[in-house]
């Protein structure tokens, strides 16, 4: 399964998620508000898109309306308070993703 993790900058939350789940899924990560934001190609590639906050799901619906209704988009509700690979972030990601799968 192709899973795309999305957060605001693709520095901490989505990068960490991409790294820790790469042995469970085919993973990629992207940001919405960075110098190289998520592309239509990345959204098309994904079977499931996991956003860190609901507001990111809304932004995807605005940027990619054709794909939005065709994709499974799940919100993990993980706030932007963590650093890359922070143990508390890893614990939160594993707990929430394991509940969904």
N, CA, C and O atoms as a GROMACS GRO file, in nm:
protein
  404
    1UNK      N    1   0.084  -0.117   0.000
    1UNK     CA    2   0.000   0.000   0.000
    1UNK      C    3   0.090   0.124   0.000
    1UNK      O    4   0.187   0.132   0.076
    2UNK      N    5   0.057   0.220  -0.084
    2UNK     CA    6   0.130   0.346  -0.093
    2UNK      C    7   0.068   0.447   0.004
    2UNK      O    8  -0.049   0.482  -0.007
    3UNK      N    9   0.149   0.493   0.100
    3UNK     CA   10   0.102   0.586   0.201
    3UNK      C   11   0.183   0.715   0.192
    3UNK      O   12   0.306   0.713   0.199
    4UNK      N   13   0.112   0.825   0.177
    4UNK     CA   14   0.174   0.957   0.174
    4UNK      C   15   0.142   1.029   0.305
    4UNK      O   16   0.025   1.049   0.338
    5UNK      N   17   0.246   1.067   0.379
    5UNK     CA   18   0.231   1.141   0.503
    5UNK      C   19   0.252   1.290   0.473
    5UNK      O   20   0.349   1.328   0.408
    6UNK      N   21   0.160   1.373   0.522
    6UNK     CA   22   0.166   1.516   0.495
    6UNK      C   23   0.157   1.595   0.625
    6UNK      O   24   0.073   1.568   0.711
    7UNK      N   25   0.246   1.695   0.636
    7UNK     CA   26   0.237   1.793   0.744
    7UNK      C   27   0.263   1.931   0.683
    7UNK      O   28   0.260   1.945   0.560
    8UNK      N   29   0.289   2.030   0.764
    8UNK     CA   30   0.305   2.165   0.711
    8UNK      C   31   0.434   2.184   0.632
    8UNK      O   32   0.431   2.231   0.518
    9UNK      N   33   0.547   2.149   0.691
    9UNK     CA   34   0.677   2.178   0.631
    9UNK      C   35   0.753   2.054   0.582
    9UNK      O   36   0.853   2.069   0.512
   10UNK      N   37   0.708   1.935   0.616
   10UNK     CA   38   0.778   1.810   0.584
   10UNK      C   39   0.919   1.810   0.645
   10UNK      O   40   1.017   1.772   0.580
   11UNK      N   41   0.926   1.853   0.770
   11UNK     CA   42   1.054   1.851   0.840
   11UNK      C   43   1.054   1.755   0.958
   11UNK      O   44   1.154   1.688   0.982
   12UNK      N   45   0.945   1.748   1.030
   12UNK     CA   46   0.944   1.670   1.153
   12UNK      C   47   0.842   1.555   1.152
   12UNK      O   48   0.881   1.438   1.150
   13UNK      N   49   0.714   1.588   1.153
   13UNK     CA   50   0.611   1.485   1.168
   13UNK      C   51   0.604   1.390   1.049
   13UNK      O   52   0.615   1.269   1.066
   14UNK      N   53   0.585   1.444   0.930
   14UNK     CA   54   0.569   1.355   0.813
   14UNK      C   55   0.700   1.284   0.778
   14UNK      O   56   0.698   1.168   0.735
   15UNK      N   57   0.814   1.351   0.794
   15UNK     CA   58   0.944   1.286   0.769
   15UNK      C   59   0.966   1.170   0.865
   15UNK      O   60   1.014   1.064   0.825
   16UNK      N   61   0.932   1.191   0.992
   16UNK     CA   62   0.945   1.084   1.091
   16UNK      C   63   0.853   0.968   1.055
   16UNK      O   64   0.894   0.852   1.061
   17UNK      N   65   0.730   0.997   1.020
   17UNK     CA   66   0.634   0.893   0.983
   17UNK      C   67   0.681   0.814   0.861
   17UNK      O   68   0.674   0.691   0.859
   18UNK      N   69   0.730   0.885   0.760
   18UNK     CA   70   0.782   0.817   0.641
   18UNK      C   71   0.892   0.718   0.680
   18UNK      O   72   0.895   0.605   0.631
   19UNK      N   73   0.979   0.761   0.767
   19UNK     CA   74   1.092   0.678   0.809
   19UNK      C   75   1.049   0.557   0.892
   19UNK      O   76   1.094   0.446   0.866
   20UNK      N   77   0.962   0.577   0.990
   20UNK     CA   78   0.931   0.465   1.080
   20UNK      C   79   0.834   0.362   1.020
   20UNK      O   80   0.828   0.249   1.067
   21UNK      N   81   0.758   0.401   0.916
   21UNK     CA   82   0.664   0.306   0.856
   21UNK      C   83   0.710   0.252   0.721
   21UNK      O   84   0.634   0.183   0.653
   22UNK      N   85   0.834   0.281   0.681
   22UNK     CA   86   0.881   0.238   0.548
   22UNK      C   87   0.891   0.086   0.534
   22UNK      O   88   0.894   0.035   0.422
   23UNK      N   89   0.897   0.014   0.645
   23UNK     CA   90   0.900  -0.132   0.637
   23UNK      C   91   0.761  -0.194   0.639
   23UNK      O   92   0.744  -0.313   0.612
   24UNK      N   93   0.661  -0.113   0.670
   24UNK     CA   94   0.522  -0.161   0.674
   24UNK      C   95   0.446  -0.124   0.548
   24UNK      O   96   0.360  -0.200   0.502
   25UNK      N   97   0.476  -0.008   0.491
   25UNK     CA   98   0.410   0.043   0.370
   25UNK      C   99   0.516   0.097   0.274
   25UNK      O  100   0.632   0.112   0.310
   26UNK      N  101   0.474   0.125   0.150
   26UNK     CA  102   0.555   0.207   0.061
   26UNK      C  103   0.523   0.351   0.100
   26UNK      O  104   0.409   0.395   0.084
   27UNK      N  105   0.622   0.424   0.150
   27UNK     CA  106   0.594   0.555   0.208
   27UNK      C  107   0.666   0.668   0.136
   27UNK      O  108   0.774   0.652   0.079
   28UNK      N  109   0.601   0.783   0.140
   28UNK     CA  110   0.658   0.910   0.097
   28UNK      C  111   0.605   1.015   0.194
   28UNK      O  112   0.506   0.992   0.264
   29UNK      N  113   0.671   1.130   0.196
   29UNK     CA  114   0.621   1.239   0.278
   29UNK      C  115   0.631   1.369   0.200
   29UNK      O  116   0.708   1.382   0.105
   30UNK      N  117   0.549   1.464   0.242
   30UNK     CA  118   0.546   1.594   0.175
   30UNK      C  119   0.493   1.699   0.271
   30UNK      O  120   0.433   1.668   0.374
   31UNK      N  121   0.519   1.824   0.236
   31UNK     CA  122   0.467   1.936   0.312
   31UNK      C  123   0.370   2.017   0.228
   31UNK      O  124   0.365   2.002   0.106
   32UNK      N  125   0.295   2.100   0.294
   32UNK     CA  126   0.200   2.186   0.224
   32UNK      C  127   0.254   2.328   0.206
   32UNK      O  128   0.219   2.395   0.108
   33UNK      N  129   0.337   2.374   0.298
   33UNK     CA  130   0.376   2.515   0.300
   33UNK      C  131   0.527   2.532   0.299
   33UNK      O  132   0.580   2.622   0.365
   34UNK      N  133   0.596   2.448   0.225
   34UNK     CA  134   0.742   2.459   0.218
   34UNK      C  135   0.784   2.499   0.077
   34UNK      O  136   0.698   2.527  -0.008
   35UNK      N  137   0.913   2.500   0.051
   35UNK     CA  138   0.963   2.541  -0.080
   35UNK      C  139   0.929   2.444  -0.192
   35UNK      O  140   0.930   2.482  -0.309
   36UNK      N  141   0.899   2.321  -0.157
   36UNK     CA  142   0.865   2.218  -0.256
   36UNK      C  143   0.739   2.145  -0.207
   36UNK      O  144   0.747   2.032  -0.159
   37UNK      N  145   0.622   2.210  -0.220
   37UNK     CA  146   0.499   2.152  -0.164
   37UNK      C  147   0.452   2.026  -0.238
   37UNK      O  148   0.494   1.998  -0.350
   38UNK      N  149   0.365   1.954  -0.171
   38UNK     CA  150   0.309   1.830  -0.226
   38UNK      C  151   0.256   1.853  -0.367
   38UNK      O  152   0.198   1.958  -0.396
   39UNK      N  153   0.278   1.755  -0.452
   39UNK     CA  154   0.239   1.766  -0.593
   39UNK      C  155   0.120   1.676  -0.625
   39UNK      O  156   0.086   1.584  -0.550
   40UNK      N  157   0.060   1.705  -0.737
   40UNK     CA  158  -0.050   1.619  -0.784
   40UNK      C  159   0.001   1.477  -0.810
   40UNK      O  160  -0.072   1.381  -0.786
   41UNK      N  161   0.122   1.464  -0.858
   41UNK     CA  162   0.181   1.332  -0.883
   41UNK      C  163   0.192   1.251  -0.753
   41UNK      O  164   0.162   1.132  -0.751
   42UNK      N  165   0.233   1.316  -0.645
   42UNK     CA  166   0.242   1.247  -0.516
   42UNK      C  167   0.104   1.206  -0.466
   42UNK      O  168   0.086   1.095  -0.417
   43UNK      N  169   0.008   1.294  -0.479
   43UNK     CA  170  -0.129   1.264  -0.435
   43UNK      C  171  -0.185   1.148  -0.518
   43UNK      O  172  -0.251   1.060  -0.464
   44UNK      N  173  -0.160   1.149  -0.648
   44UNK     CA  174  -0.207   1.041  -0.735
   44UNK      C  175  -0.145   0.908  -0.698
   44UNK      O  176  -0.211   0.804  -0.702
   45UNK      N  177  -0.017   0.909  -0.660
   45UNK     CA  178   0.057   0.788  -0.625
   45UNK      C  179  -0.002   0.718  -0.502
   45UNK      O  180  -0.003   0.596  -0.494
   46UNK      N  181  -0.051   0.796  -0.408
   46UNK     CA  182  -0.093   0.743  -0.278
   46UNK      C  183  -0.225   0.668  -0.283
   46UNK      O  184  -0.321   0.710  -0.347
   47UNK      N  185  -0.227   0.555  -0.214
   47UNK     CA  186  -0.353   0.485  -0.188
   47UNK      C  187  -0.422   0.548  -0.067
   47UNK      O  188  -0.544   0.565  -0.064
   48UNK      N  189  -0.341   0.584   0.031
   48UNK     CA  190  -0.389   0.649   0.153
   48UNK      C  191  -0.301   0.769   0.181
   48UNK      O  192  -0.179   0.763   0.167
   49UNK      N  193  -0.365   0.878   0.221
   49UNK     CA  194  -0.293   0.998   0.262
   49UNK      C  195  -0.320   1.019   0.410
   49UNK      O  196  -0.436   1.022   0.453
   50UNK      N  197  -0.213   1.034   0.487
   50UNK     CA  198  -0.227   1.061   0.629
   50UNK      C  199  -0.177   1.201   0.658
   50UNK      O  200  -0.059   1.232   0.640
   51UNK      N  201  -0.269   1.285   0.703
   51UNK     CA  202  -0.234   1.421   0.741
   51UNK      C  203  -0.218   1.425   0.892
   51UNK      O  204  -0.275   1.343   0.964
   52UNK      N  205  -0.141   1.521   0.939
   52UNK     CA  206  -0.118   1.532   1.083
   52UNK      C  207  -0.228   1.609   1.154
   52UNK      O  208  -0.250   1.590   1.274
   53UNK      N  209  -0.299   1.697   1.080
   53UNK     CA  210  -0.406   1.777   1.138
   53UNK      C  211  -0.519   1.792   1.037
   53UNK      O  212  -0.496   1.789   0.916
   54UNK      N  213  -0.642   1.808   1.086
   54UNK     CA  214  -0.758   1.821   0.997
   54UNK      C  215  -0.747   1.937   0.899
   54UNK      O  216  -0.795   1.927   0.786
   55UNK      N  217  -0.684   2.046   0.940
   55UNK     CA  218  -0.672   2.162   0.851
   55UNK      C  219  -0.594   2.126   0.725
   55UNK      O  220  -0.615   2.186   0.620
   56UNK      N  221  -0.504   2.030   0.735
   56UNK     CA  222  -0.428   1.986   0.618
   56UNK      C  223  -0.517   1.908   0.521
   56UNK      O  224  -0.497   1.915   0.400
   57UNK      N  225  -0.612   1.835   0.573
   57UNK     CA  226  -0.709   1.766   0.486
   57UNK      C  227  -0.788   1.869   0.406
   57UNK      O  228  -0.812   1.850   0.287
   58UNK      N  229  -0.829   1.976   0.471
   58UNK     CA  230  -0.903   2.083   0.404
   58UNK      C  231  -0.819   2.145   0.293
   58UNK      O  232  -0.869   2.173   0.184
   59UNK      N  233  -0.692   2.167   0.321
   59UNK     CA  234  -0.602   2.226   0.221
   59UNK      C  235  -0.585   2.134   0.101
   59UNK      O  236  -0.580   2.181  -0.013
   60UNK      N  237  -0.576   2.005   0.123
   60UNK     CA  238  -0.566   1.908   0.013
   60UNK      C  239  -0.693   1.914  -0.073
   60UNK      O  240  -0.686   1.906  -0.195
   61UNK      N  241  -0.809   1.928  -0.009
   61UNK     CA  242  -0.934   1.935  -0.085
   61UNK      C  243  -0.937   2.058  -0.175
   61UNK      O  244  -0.995   2.053  -0.284
   62UNK      N  245  -0.875   2.168  -0.131
   62UNK     CA  246  -0.871   2.290  -0.212
   62UNK      C  247  -0.771   2.278  -0.327
   62UNK      O  248  -0.798   2.323  -0.438
   63UNK      N  249  -0.657   2.219  -0.299
   63UNK     CA  250  -0.551   2.211  -0.401
   63UNK      C  251  -0.574   2.101  -0.504
   63UNK      O  252  -0.538   2.115  -0.621
   64UNK      N  253  -0.635   1.992  -0.459
   64UNK     CA  254  -0.652   1.876  -0.548
   64UNK      C  255  -0.796   1.824  -0.542
   64UNK      O  256  -0.818   1.710  -0.501
   65UNK      N  257  -0.893   1.906  -0.582
   65UNK     CA  258  -1.034   1.865  -0.569
   65UNK      C  259  -1.068   1.739  -0.648
   65UNK      O  260  -1.156   1.662  -0.607
   66UNK      N  261  -1.000   1.717  -0.762
   66UNK     CA  262  -1.031   1.598  -0.843
   66UNK      C  263  -0.990   1.470  -0.771
   66UNK      O  264  -1.054   1.366  -0.787
   67UNK      N  265  -0.885   1.476  -0.691
   67UNK     CA  266  -0.834   1.357  -0.623
   67UNK      C  267  -0.894   1.340  -0.484
   67UNK      O  268  -0.897   1.229  -0.430
   68UNK      N  269  -0.940   1.449  -0.428
   68UNK     CA  270  -0.980   1.449  -0.288
   68UNK      C  271  -1.086   1.342  -0.257
   68UNK      O  272  -1.074   1.270  -0.158
   69UNK      N  273  -1.187   1.333  -0.338
   69UNK     CA  274  -1.296   1.238  -0.311
   69UNK      C  275  -1.258   1.094  -0.346
   69UNK      O  276  -1.327   1.000  -0.305
   70UNK      N  277  -1.151   1.076  -0.419
   70UNK     CA  278  -1.110   0.942  -0.460
   70UNK      C  279  -1.008   0.880  -0.365
   70UNK      O  280  -0.976   0.762  -0.377
   71UNK      N  281  -0.957   0.957  -0.272
   71UNK     CA  282  -0.850   0.911  -0.184
   71UNK      C  283  -0.900   0.889  -0.042
   71UNK      O  284  -0.990   0.958   0.006
   72UNK      N  285  -0.839   0.793   0.022
   72UNK     CA  286  -0.863   0.773   0.165
   72UNK      C  287  -0.768   0.868   0.238
   72UNK      O  288  -0.646   0.849   0.234
   73UNK      N  289  -0.823   0.968   0.304
   73UNK     CA  290  -0.743   1.068   0.374
   73UNK      C  291  -0.776   1.060   0.522
   73UNK      O  292  -0.891   1.081   0.563
   74UNK      N  293  -0.676   1.028   0.601
   74UNK     CA  294  -0.694   1.009   0.744
   74UNK      C  295  -0.616   1.116   0.822
   74UNK      O  296  -0.503   1.148   0.787
   75UNK      N  297  -0.677   1.169   0.925
   75UNK     CA  298  -0.610   1.268   1.009
   75UNK      C  299  -0.562   1.200   1.137
   75UNK      O  300  -0.639   1.134   1.207
   76UNK      N  301  -0.434   1.218   1.166
   76UNK     CA  302  -0.375   1.157   1.286
   76UNK      C  303  -0.388   1.247   1.408
   76UNK      O  304  -0.366   1.201   1.520
   77UNK      N  305  -0.422   1.375   1.388
   77UNK     CA  306  -0.438   1.470   1.499
   77UNK      C  307  -0.313   1.473   1.588
   77UNK      O  308  -0.321   1.454   1.709
   78UNK      N  309  -0.200   1.498   1.524
   78UNK     CA  310  -0.073   1.513   1.596
   78UNK      C  311  -0.028   1.658   1.577
   78UNK      O  312   0.003   1.699   1.465
   79UNK      N  313  -0.022   1.735   1.685
   79UNK     CA  314   0.012   1.877   1.674
   79UNK      C  315   0.158   1.899   1.635
   79UNK      O  316   0.242   1.810   1.648
   80UNK      N  317   0.186   2.017   1.589
   80UNK     CA  318   0.320   2.054   1.542
   80UNK      C  319   0.406   2.104   1.658
   80UNK      O  320   0.442   2.221   1.665
   81UNK      N  321   0.437   2.011   1.750
   81UNK     CA  322   0.515   2.047   1.869
   81UNK      C  323   0.638   1.959   1.884
   81UNK      O  324   0.708   1.967   1.986
   82UNK      N  325   0.665   1.876   1.785
   82UNK     CA  326   0.772   1.777   1.796
   82UNK      C  327   0.887   1.807   1.701
   82UNK      O  328   0.873   1.881   1.603
   83UNK      N  329   1.002   1.748   1.731
   83UNK     CA  330   1.117   1.753   1.642
   83UNK      C  331   1.129   1.619   1.570
   83UNK      O  332   1.065   1.521   1.607
   84UNK      N  333   1.212   1.617   1.467
   84UNK     CA  334   1.231   1.496   1.387
   84UNK      C  335   1.279   1.381   1.475
   84UNK      O  336   1.374   1.394   1.552
   85UNK      N  337   1.210   1.268   1.462
   85UNK     CA  338   1.242   1.144   1.535
   85UNK      C  339   1.239   1.158   1.687
   85UNK      O  340   1.300   1.077   1.757
   86UNK      N  341   1.169   1.257   1.738
   86UNK     CA  342   1.154   1.270   1.883
   86UNK      C  343   1.078   1.148   1.935
   86UNK      O  344   0.977   1.109   1.877
   87UNK      N  345   1.126   1.086   2.044
   87UNK     CA  346   1.062   0.963   2.094
   87UNK      C  347   0.912   0.976   2.118
   87UNK      O  348   0.837   0.883   2.091
   88UNK      N  349   0.868   1.091   2.168
   88UNK     CA  350   0.724   1.111   2.192
   88UNK      C  351   0.645   1.116   2.062
   88UNK      O  352   0.531   1.071   2.055
   89UNK      N  353   0.706   1.171   1.959
   89UNK     CA  354   0.642   1.174   1.826
   89UNK      C  355   0.632   1.034   1.770
   89UNK      O  356   0.528   0.996   1.717
   90UNK      N  357   0.738   0.958   1.780
   90UNK     CA  358   0.737   0.819   1.730
   90UNK      C  359   0.628   0.739   1.802
   90UNK      O  360   0.555   0.663   1.738
   91UNK      N  361   0.619   0.755   1.932
   91UNK     CA  362   0.516   0.683   2.010
   91UNK      C  363   0.376   0.722   1.964
   91UNK      O  364   0.290   0.636   1.945
   92UNK      N  365   0.352   0.852   1.946
   92UNK     CA  366   0.220   0.899   1.902
   92UNK      C  367   0.186   0.847   1.763
   92UNK      O  368   0.075   0.802   1.738
   93UNK      N  369   0.283   0.854   1.672
   93UNK     CA  370   0.260   0.805   1.536
   93UNK      C  371   0.227   0.656   1.534
   93UNK      O  372   0.131   0.614   1.471
   94UNK      N  373   0.307   0.578   1.603
   94UNK     CA  374   0.285   0.432   1.605
   94UNK      C  375   0.149   0.398   1.665
   94UNK      O  376   0.078   0.312   1.613
   95UNK      N  377   0.113   0.464   1.772
   95UNK     CA  378  -0.015   0.438   1.839
   95UNK      C  379  -0.132   0.469   1.745
   95UNK      O  380  -0.223   0.388   1.731
   96UNK      N  381  -0.128   0.584   1.681
   96UNK     CA  382  -0.241   0.626   1.597
   96UNK      C  383  -0.249   0.546   1.467
   96UNK      O  384  -0.358   0.508   1.425
   97UNK      N  385  -0.137   0.521   1.403
   97UNK     CA  386  -0.138   0.446   1.278
   97UNK      C  387  -0.177   0.301   1.303
   97UNK      O  388  -0.252   0.243   1.225
   98UNK      N  389  -0.128   0.241   1.410
   98UNK     CA  390  -0.162   0.102   1.441
   98UNK      C  391  -0.311   0.086   1.471
   98UNK      O  392  -0.369  -0.019   1.442
   99UNK      N  393  -0.375   0.188   1.528
   99UNK     CA  394  -0.519   0.183   1.551
   99UNK      C  395  -0.597   0.184   1.418
   99UNK      O  396  -0.703   0.123   1.408
  100UNK      N  397  -0.543   0.253   1.319
  100UNK     CA  398  -0.611   0.262   1.190
  100UNK      C  399  -0.591   0.140   1.102
  100UNK      O  400  -0.674   0.109   1.017
  101UNK      N  401  -0.480   0.069   1.125
  101UNK     CA  402  -0.450  -0.049   1.042
  101UNK      C  403  -0.437  -0.171   1.132
  101UNK      O  404  -0.412  -0.281   1.082
   0.00000   0.00000   0.00000
